[in-house]
Amino acid sequence: MDGRRIGVTPSWFEAVTAAAFVVFADAGVDAAVVEVGMLGRWDATNIINSTVSVVTNVDLDHTDFAGPSRMHIAMEKVGIVRPGTTLVLGETDPEMLPVFLTRKPGRLLRLGVEISATNRRRSPAGSTVDLTTPWGRHRAVPINLLGAHQCRNAALAVAAAESFLESPIETAAVHEALGAVRLHGRAEVLRGAEPVIVVDGAHNHASARTLRETLDEYFPTPRRRVVVCAVSGSRDPSEFLGGIGVGDFDLVVATQGFSARSGSAEAVAAAARRSGVAAMINHDVAVALHNAIASAGTHGLVVVAGSLYLVAPARDCVAALALPRTDVAEHES
């Protein structure tokens, strides 16, 4: 793409999106799942003519571009819906529904109405759940991701796939596909004991709140809770810290990701202290993790979150740690 021909220089994201579409076209893909980069209406990905659109939920994010309310966010997200096509909608607030109807979808499939995730049972790896779509019911589906919200996401995914195919998918195939899903950086347990270490890409109030709900369900009684936190430069760390309920943590270790857009560790620490929580600053992620683990102790919980840019270095640092002796013994037996 030569921006000089039209007098416009594409952003990095726009150029990479265009390149991806060229690769998809050359490969002759039958179906592509394309995630919006930001909001929707004016996003570079929105040049495609999709037959199925999925909106999982509406919450406050990117308000500096969209506007201050959830209604403003919904108006941006609905821009990905093509009139006459299928909309799979996970947002259950009835006040939001009229916004999505303005795009006149040909078929509307709503979580809690045409789509459901019911009879959820927690498992060590995540959950098993019954998923229902207009094409049928899939019982006892394994979801190897922590959190009730992942069961709802799975229901939307199955409904979107069946909508695209315009036919049911065999339950055995649903079991095989969803049972094989692994997501790095989404309530990912990097270490199961001494202490437990969980890393998550949560970076705004809503995702932090969901992370906290998941932590409370799976790790309800740690002796100490420590959060290692970094944020991007455009975000107020108070939003993430408020969502995760930082007041219930014993320590915040403020750090910085490796991205040039990373916010300052000092701002994170200051926000924690304003919430009445002790904070320390370690700009190096490995040092921050070391101190968090030492503070949490063998019966504690270390949560690493606040920025997607923190996920990769945190995973690398934890992988370099010595395994707990119990894990070593298991491998040697």
VENSULMO-V402324 format. One record per helix or strand. SS is the DSSP state (A for helix, B for strand). FROM is the first residue (numbers start at 0). LEN is the number of residues. If there is no record, write none. Layout:
<<SS | FROM | LEN> <SS | FROM | LEN>>
This chain:
<<A | 2 | 3> <A | 11 | 16> <A | 43 | 4> <B | 51 | 4> <A | 62 | 4> <A | 69 | 11> <B | 85 | 4> <A | 93 | 8> <B | 106 | 5> <B | 114 | 9> <B | 125 | 8> <B | 135 | 8> <A | 147 | 18> <A | 170 | 9> <B | 187 | 5> <B | 195 | 4> <A | 204 | 14> <B | 224 | 5> <B | 231 | 1> <A | 236 | 7> <A | 245 | 3> <B | 250 | 4> <B | 261 | 1> <A | 264 | 10> <B | 278 | 3> <A | 284 | 12> <B | 300 | 5> <A | 308 | 11> <A | 324 | 8>>
